[in-house]
Amino acid sequence: MMPDFELLEEIESQVHPENQQGDWLDALVVSMDLLHTETKGKKCDRLNIALLTDLNTPSSSESLEVIIENLKQYGITVQFFLPFPVEENDEEGGGDSNQRGAHPGHPGLPGKGLSSEQKKNLELVKEVMLSLDVEDGLDEIYTFRNAVEQLCMFKRIERRPNAWPCVLTIGSALSIRIVGYKAVTEEKLKKMWITVDAQTNKKDDLKRETVYCLDDDNETEVQKDDTIQGFRYGSDIVPFSKVDQEQMKYKHDGKCFAVLGFAKQDLVQRHLFMGSQVIKIFPGKDDEHAGVALSALIRALHELHMVAIVRYAYDRRSNPQVGAAFPCIKKDYECLLYVQLPFTEDLRQFPFPSLENKKLTPSETQLSAVDALIDAMMLVEEDENGEQTDLLKPHQIPNPAFQRHFQCLHHRAVCPGTPLPDMEPWLRAVLDRPEVIKERCLAPVEELKRKFPLTEVEKKKKLKTSAQIFGKESEEPDAKKAKEDEAEEEYNLADIAEGSVTSVGSVDPARDFRALIKQKSFPFGEVCQQLTHRIEQLLSNKNTQYYMKSITCIQAFREQSVKLGNADLYNSYLQSLKRSIPNRGLEVFWDLLIQDGLTLISKDEVEGSTISKNEAAQFLVAEEKKEEVTAPPAEDTGDVDDLLDMM
């Protein structure tokens, strides 16, 4: 019987508890016989019996040795699930709480509160588990509470790692047969979502069709064979056929693991590690010469504190990488650990201001308070033997997103139509700080609050001058005020991170335009010319997305022109743009411009402007009036007059 959702529903609905008692040894014999019979001649990774019992039934140990011998012969492992914990060293009267399978919330001692039958059967269980050829056999005895907690966690199916055979080369003379295994890699959920009919929940009831159409009034259908891939390069689209795409790929000789050179370990800094995997490199299987050569290389790198800089390519289809191979020497094995390193394009250089500030230098007591908080939050502690142990073990923490995904998936499959459950408490706490850390942090945090008091800073009100009070402001205060406003502009860290802007680009031309105006490194007219050039490029793509981007540029153009008191360049460009609208078919763009109310700059806004307020207001609606006035000449009256003159 295969484990599936139907089996779960059958167990939940049809299997009910009864008062009859059963011998757990008889159950073990029946399970062993059934498992051996049903799997005979079949290939199985593991044969295992999970036995749930309270051990509170009489049982005979006469056939125990035969049962153990048959379990060994058939290669069957056993797991026991009991309602009480089991100690490895069962001392009389209890002892300390060094329990196997016990839960911290239930520290009860084995033997305490148990019946005579349970004590007797517990000894038989220990004899069975210690007799099997399994390391730490008592670790396979669990409590019901442990089992429920473990079953709440969804685990992926364990698969054997795929070997990656290759040849490590150092120059042209030295080559070592190697094999690589992924030691760490990012686990991603496979895309298993499919679209089904909402009523029948069947995929076959739906049919999906993809149709290619031209962007014209008739939406003319085009066959897929008549389409071609295009690469957007700025405002242009560069076509690439399949032949071009194959030829443009980077070509190399296939899989390789070539050492380019060696470097000191401290030069390969931790923040330069990239990629989504770490590969362990071992010598080729059953190759003694490769084992000796690779071991010599690993030990030499370890003694000299060096790393090998490697050119890595998985196969002919993949792009090559540059990485570092670190020596790794463990008690049971030796290997190289390969980590990918960045190329020039992968690095991001951001200039940030210095954190040093003479006015805000922390005192010794403040530094000591911060040090105390760091010490309290250390995720390691020393045990009785003076050895450090980890309080938080990331390699044992399941991915909360995966767990929540499968929790909801399981609930929807078993209980369709009901609301999804809340996130389980253990899942919420999986990435929380350990309780020990929380308790240790209380005192240092309070000390930190005392050493770094926070005070509310009220914004000072500007004192009004007599000219402002009596309404007699002169031109000189205006100029002074403009300088003050310019000096009070907000300090933006993002602008510094973007670096210095040298021209109006195509990604965000409005932002580049404002930055160039602020830098004052180019004349205003030259910067405006760059902006209008970008606007014309955007308008050549007759698409609403590009229209909106053009309007953003025009808004920035108008804003800066008003701010600098120069309206001539903006007004002349907008007037010429309006005249070209009919010939270029940009009526949709002009309608969007009208909605935003982007008109000419009038005298009221900038003194040097030649446009009155009334002319600016009529600029956007003048097109409609012009159409009404020029409508009569559309008739063929001219031809009739010429005919009368000829008569």
Disulfide bonds with the S-S distance in Angstrom:
none
